[in-house]
């Protein structure tokens, strides 16, 4: 997998470099993470393809523009001992707006390219032109404007927009309404649509089972979950159980870099979780170097994300004031409300 950094919005610079020495200069930056099949270590592990060589070493290559911002960690490239040509499915992570992540996915065999949510036109347009890819699909997870805002500007002849069936009337430019159990064809694969309502009533996720990849929008974050704007605690808890049922090795692509904030809350409700404490240290280390904490593995979310652990951890239940007789969805509601008012 190849991690590269490209110039983007000044808002992203403020997120990555909050110190006044950076914000006063309004330096603009962003990074696009191109993640290939059968990579390991720092990058995401997609299922290995027969005949592909295993990943070898991590190579750090400085670049001129980004190195002024990221220092020696400006570019990271995972290299294999083979020719590296075994990947036909790639994901490009695109920072947008203040803290959003958008994604481009590309099937090399068919040439099809999909945008997963569309926070902002400019970063997508630049990335598509840079790579010479033609957009064919837009996959919206829910109707919020920081996920659909660039739909109409990106939609051209040949671009099909998919979105949640329950939100079809408020998804700009939607062509195909998709619901739980539907399959969205893409390249030589397809995405299974999962109901993850709660953040919004109709929120969906796109699961590429053969690639061990799921795009979850704002339903699940690294160490957290989205605010419950439209759904109910019961609906949202059921949605998280739908995601928790996926394999541990699934790479979870969420839509915001909220992990440091989420980590503080997770620590407050489950301080006795040793795996959580170790993960928090790793997150702090990554962010100090300007690295993304997304994607994460679902297996580590199951072990450390409090919103997936309310039926597992008695410590969490006690710390949110769960009472005898409370259902799991009741406890989820209390946990979500505690996060909404948390000021740690």
C-alpha positions in Angstrom: 0.0 0.0 0.0 1.2 3.5 -0.8 0.6 6.5 1.5 1.1 9.8 -0.1 0.3 13.4 0.9 -1.2 16.0 -1.4 -2.2 19.7 -0.9 -5.8 20.2 0.0 -7.9 22.4 2.3 -6.6 24.8 5.0 -9.2 23.4 7.3 -7.4 20.1 7.3 -4.2 21.9 8.2 -5.9 23.3 11.3 -7.0 19.8 12.3 -3.6 18.2 11.9 -1.6 21.2 13.2 -3.6 22.9 16.0 -0.5 24.7 17.4 -0.6 28.5 16.7 2.7 28.3 14.7 0.8 26.5 12.0 -2.7 28.0 12.2 -1.2 31.5 11.9 0.4 30.6 8.6 -2.8 28.8 7.3 -0.8 26.0 5.8 -2.9 23.7 3.7 -2.4 20.0 3.5 -4.0 16.6 3.2 -3.1 13.0 2.6 -4.4 10.4 0.2 -3.8 6.9 1.3 -3.8 4.4 -1.5 -4.3 1.0 0.0 -3.7 -2.2 -2.0 -4.7 -5.8 -1.7 -2.7 -8.1 0.5 -0.9 -5.4 2.5 0.0 -5.7 6.2 1.5 -3.7 9.0 0.8 0.0 8.9 -1.6 -0.3 6.0 -4.8 -2.2 5.7 -4.9 -5.9 5.1 -7.0 -7.0 2.2 -7.4 -10.7 1.6 -4.3 -12.2 0.0 -4.6 -13.3 -3.6 -3.1 -16.6 -4.7 0.3 -16.1 -6.1 0.9 -12.8 -4.5 4.1 -12.3 -2.5 3.9 -11.3 1.1 4.7 -7.8 2.2 8.3 -7.1 3.0 9.6 -3.9 4.5 8.4 -0.4 5.2 10.1 2.3 3.1 10.0 5.9 4.0 10.5 8.3 1.1 10.6 12.1 1.7 8.8 14.4 -0.8 9.5 18.1 -1.3 6.1 19.7 -0.5 4.7 17.4 2.1 8.0 17.0 3.9 7.9 20.6 4.9 4.7 19.7 6.8 5.1 16.1 7.8 8.9 15.9 8.1 10.5 12.6 7.3 7.1 10.8 7.5 5.8 12.6 4.3 5.4 9.4 2.3 5.2 5.8 3.3 5.3 2.9 0.8 4.8 -0.8 1.6 6.7 -2.8 -0.9 6.5 -6.6 -1.6 9.3 -8.9 -2.7 7.4 -9.4 -6.0 6.4 -7.0 -8.7 3.4 -5.6 -6.7 1.1 -6.2 -9.6 -1.4 -8.5 -7.8 -3.8 -5.8 -6.6 -6.9 -5.1 -8.6 -8.9 -3.2 -5.9 -7.6 -0.1 -4.2 -8.9 2.5 -1.8 -7.8 6.1 -1.8 -8.6 8.0 1.5 -9.3 11.7 0.9 -9.4 14.2 3.8 -12.1 16.8 3.1 -13.6 19.8 5.0 -12.5 20.0 8.6 -12.3 16.3 9.6 -14.2 14.2 7.0 -12.7 11.3 5.1 -14.1 10.6 1.7 -13.0 7.6 -0.4 -12.3 6.6 -3.9 -12.3 2.9 -4.7 -11.0 1.6 -8.0 -11.2 -1.7 -9.8 -8.1 -2.0 -12.1 -9.6 -4.7 -14.2 -12.7 -2.9 -15.2 -11.5 0.7 -14.7 -14.6 1.5 -12.6 -14.2 4.0 -9.8 -16.6 4.8 -7.0 -16.7 7.7 -4.6 -18.0 6.6 -1.2 -19.8 9.8 0.1 -18.9 13.2 -1.4 -18.0 15.8 1.2 -16.3 18.2 -1.1 -15.9 18.5 -4.9 -12.3 19.8 -5.1 -10.4 17.0 -3.4 -12.2 14.4 -5.4 -11.8 16.2 -8.7 -8.1 16.7 -8.1 -7.5 13.0 -7.2 -9.5 11.7 -10.1 -7.5 13.9 -12.5 -4.2 13.0 -10.9 -4.8 9.3 -11.2 -6.6 9.4 -14.6 -9.6 7.6 -13.2 -13.2 8.1 -14.5 -15.9 8.2 -11.9 -18.6 5.6 -12.5 -20.4 5.3 -9.1 -21.2 7.3 -6.1 -22.2 5.4 -2.9 -23.9 7.5 -0.3 -24.2 6.2 3.2 -26.7 8.8 4.4 -28.2 12.1 3.6 -26.1 14.6 5.6 -24.6 17.4 3.5 -21.0 16.5 4.4 -21.6 13.2 2.7 -23.7 14.2 -0.3 -22.6 17.8 -0.9 -20.6 17.2 -4.0 -23.0 14.6 -5.6 -24.4 16.9 -8.3 -21.0 18.4 -9.2 -19.4 15.0 -9.5 -22.3 13.4 -11.4 -21.7 13.3 -15.1 -22.9 11.0 -17.8 -22.2 7.5 -16.8 -22.1 8.1 -13.1 -24.7 6.2 -11.0 -25.6 7.5 -7.6 -26.7 4.9 -5.0 -28.1 5.8 -1.6 -30.4 4.6 1.2 -33.9 3.7 0.2 -35.3 5.4 3.3 -33.6 8.6 2.4 -34.1 8.5 -1.4 -36.1 11.7 -1.5 -33.3 13.8 0.1 -30.2 12.3 -1.6 -29.1 14.7 -4.3 -29.1 13.1 -7.8 -29.9 9.6 -6.6 -30.5 7.0 -9.3 -30.7 3.7 -7.3 -32.2 3.4 -3.8 -30.6 0.6 -1.9 -31.7 -1.2 1.3 -30.6 -4.0 3.6 -29.8 -7.2 1.7 -29.3 -5.4 -1.7 -26.1 -5.9 -3.7 -24.4 -3.0 -5.4 -22.3 -4.2 -8.4 -18.9 -2.7 -8.7 -16.1 -3.9 -10.9 -15.7 -7.6 -10.6 -17.2 -7.5 -7.1 -20.2 -6.2 -5.3 -21.1 -4.4 -2.0 -23.6 -5.9 0.3 -25.8 -3.2 1.8 -26.2 -3.3 5.6 -28.8 -1.5 7.6 -27.0 0.7 10.1 -29.7 3.2 10.9 -29.5 5.3 14.1 -27.3 8.3 13.2 -29.9 8.8 10.6 -33.0 6.6 10.2 -32.0 5.2 6.8 -28.2 5.1 7.1 -26.5 2.2 5.3 -23.1 0.6 5.0 -21.4 -1.0 2.0 -19.6 -4.3 2.7 -17.2 -5.7 0.2 -17.1 -9.2 1.7 -14.5 -10.6 -0.7 -12.2 -7.7 0.1 -12.8 -7.6 3.8 -13.8 -3.9 3.6 -16.8 -2.1 5.0 -17.6 1.6 4.5 -19.7 2.7 7.5 -20.2 6.4 7.1 -21.0 7.9 10.5 -22.5 4.7 12.0 -19.3 3.5 13.5 -16.1 5.4 14.2 -12.7 4.2 15.5 -13.5 3.9 19.2 -16.9 5.5 18.8 -20.1 5.8 16.9 -22.1 8.6 15.4 -24.5 10.9 17.3 -28.1 9.6 17.4 -29.8 12.3 15.4 -32.8 10.5 14.0 -32.9 6.9 15.2 -33.7 5.3 18.6 -31.3 3.5 21.0 -32.8 0.1 20.0 -32.4 0.8 16.3 -28.8 2.0 16.7 -27.8 -0.8 19.0 -29.2 -3.4 16.5 -27.2 -1.6 13.7 -24.0 -1.9 15.6 -24.7 -5.6 16.2 -25.1 -5.9 12.4 -21.6 -4.5 12.0 -20.1 -6.4 14.9 -21.2 -9.7 13.2 -18.7 -9.1 10.4 -15.3 -10.9 10.5 -12.6 -9.5 12.7 -10.2 -8.9 9.8 -12.7 -6.5 8.2 -11.1 -3.1 7.5 -13.5 -0.4 8.8 -13.5 2.9 6.8 -15.4 5.5 8.7 -16.0 9.1 7.6 -14.3 11.2 10.3 -11.0 11.5 12.1 -12.5 11.6 15.6 -10.4 8.9 17.2 -8.4 11.0 19.7 -11.5 12.5 21.1 -13.2 9.1 21.2 -10.3 7.6 22.9 -10.6 10.0 25.9 -14.2 9.0 26.3 -13.5 5.3 25.9 -10.9 5.5 28.6 -13.3 7.3 31.0 -15.9 4.4 30.8 -13.5 1.4 30.6 -10.2 2.3 32.2 -9.5 -1.3 33.2 -9.3 -2.4 29.5 -5.6 -3.0 28.9 -6.0 -3.5 25.2 -7.8 -0.1 25.1 -4.9 1.6 26.9 -2.4 0.1 24.5 -4.4 1.3 21.5 -4.7 4.8 22.9 -0.9 5.0 23.1 -0.7 3.8 19.5 -3.3 6.4 18.4 -1.4 9.2 20.1 1.8 8.1 18.4 0.2 8.1 15.0 -1.5 11.5 15.3 1.8 13.0 16.6 3.2 12.1 13.2 0.2 13.3 11.2 -0.9 9.8 10.3 -4.5 8.7 10.0 -6.1 6.3 12.5 -8.6 5.2 9.9 -9.1 2.5 8.7 -9.2 0.3 11.8 -9.8 -3.5 12.1 -13.2 -4.6 13.3 -11.4 -7.1 15.6 -9.8 -4.3 17.5 -13.0 -2.3 17.6 -14.7 -5.3 19.2 -12.0 -5.3 21.9 -11.8 -1.6 22.6 -14.8 0.4 21.3 -17.2 0.9 24.2 -20.2 1.1 21.8 -19.6 -2.4 20.7 -19.0 -3.7 24.3 -22.0 -2.7 26.4 -23.2 -6.4 26.6 -19.6 -7.6 27.3 -18.1 -5.1 29.8 -19.6 -4.8 33.3 -17.2 -1.9 33.9 -18.9 0.2 31.1 -22.4 -0.6 32.4 -21.4 0.5 35.9 -19.7 3.7 34.7 -22.8 4.9 32.7 -25.2 4.2 35.6 -26.9 1.1 34.2 -29.6 -0.2 36.5 -30.7 -3.8 37.1 -33.2 -4.6 34.4 -31.8 -2.2 31.8 -31.7 -3.8 28.3 -28.6 -3.5 26.2 -30.3 -0.9 24.1 -31.1 1.1 27.3 -27.4 1.0 28.2 -26.5 2.0 24.7 -28.7 5.0 25.0 -27.1 6.0 28.3 -23.6 5.5 26.9 -24.5 7.6 23.8 -25.9 10.4 26.0 -22.8 10.3 28.2 -20.6 10.8 25.1 -22.8 13.7 23.9 -22.1 15.6 27.1 -18.5 14.4 27.7 -16.0 17.3 28.1 -12.8 15.3 28.8 
